[in-house]
Amino acid sequence: MHRSSARSSSIHHPPAEAEESRSVKAPANTAAVILTLSLAAWFYFYVASVPLSGAQTTVVVAIITVVVIGGRWLWSMMYGSGKGHRW
């Protein structure tokens, strides 16, 4: 009987671990979206025969980063978990 209780406790994650997993997943997802949109923008300019320089690429990535993080913030304010202002 002791074995089954030890086995079942190892299967279920405590709430703290689940919350930590979510907090790590969100930045990784945000970074993936920023990287994907940045590469898409760079590819668009490259195909249009207007390749971006290093400084221009930095500006494009910065703008995309602000838009994505701002969008996440706005989404959390509108549809968040009861925190903040709901519109």
C-alpha positions in Angstrom: 0.0 0.0 0.0 2.9 2.3 0.7 4.2 1.8 -2.8 1.0 2.8 -4.5 0.7 6.1 -2.5 4.3 6.9 -3.3 3.7 6.2 -7.0 0.6 8.2 -7.2 2.2 11.2 -5.5 5.0 11.2 -8.1 2.5 11.3 -10.9 0.6 14.4 -9.6 2.5 17.7 -9.7 2.1 20.1 -6.8 0.4 23.4 -7.7 3.7 25.3 -7.3 5.4 23.1 -10.0 2.5 23.6 -12.4 2.6 27.3 -11.9 6.3 27.4 -12.4 5.9 25.4 -15.6 3.4 27.9 -16.9 5.6 30.9 -16.1 8.4 29.3 -18.1 6.2 28.4 -21.0 4.8 31.9 -21.5 8.2 33.6 -22.2 9.2 30.7 -24.4 6.0 31.0 -26.4 6.4 34.8 -26.7 10.0 34.4 -27.9 8.9 31.9 -30.5 6.2 34.3 -31.8 8.7 37.2 -31.9 11.3 35.1 -33.7 8.7 33.8 -36.2 7.3 37.2 -37.0 10.8 38.7 -37.2 11.9 36.1 -39.7 8.7 36.5 -41.7 9.3 40.3 -41.9 12.9 39.8 -42.8 12.0 37.3 -45.5 9.3 39.7 -46.9 11.8 42.5 -47.3 14.4 40.1 -48.7 12.0 38.8 -51.4 10.9 42.4 -52.2 14.6 43.1 -53.1 15.0 45.4 -50.1 17.3 43.4 -47.8 17.5 44.8 -44.3 20.8 45.9 -42.8 21.7 45.0 -39.2 20.4 48.3 -37.8 17.1 48.0 -39.7 16.7 44.4 -38.6 17.1 45.5 -35.0 14.4 48.2 -35.4 12.0 45.7 -37.0 12.6 43.1 -34.2 12.1 45.9 -31.6 8.8 46.9 -33.1 7.6 43.4 -33.3 8.7 42.8 -29.7 6.7 45.8 -28.5 3.6 44.8 -30.5 3.7 41.2 -29.2 4.3 42.1 -25.6 1.7 44.8 -25.8 -0.7 42.4 -27.3 -0.1 39.9 -24.5 -0.6 42.6 -21.9 -3.8 43.8 -23.6 -5.1 40.2 -23.9 -4.4 39.6 -20.2 -6.1 42.8 -19.2 -9.2 41.9 -21.2 -9.4 38.1 -20.7 -7.1 37.6 -17.7 -7.7 35.5 -14.6 -9.9 38.0 -12.8 -7.0 40.4 -12.2 -7.0 43.8 -13.7 -9.7 45.6 -15.5 -12.1 43.7 -17.7 -13.6 45.6 -20.6 
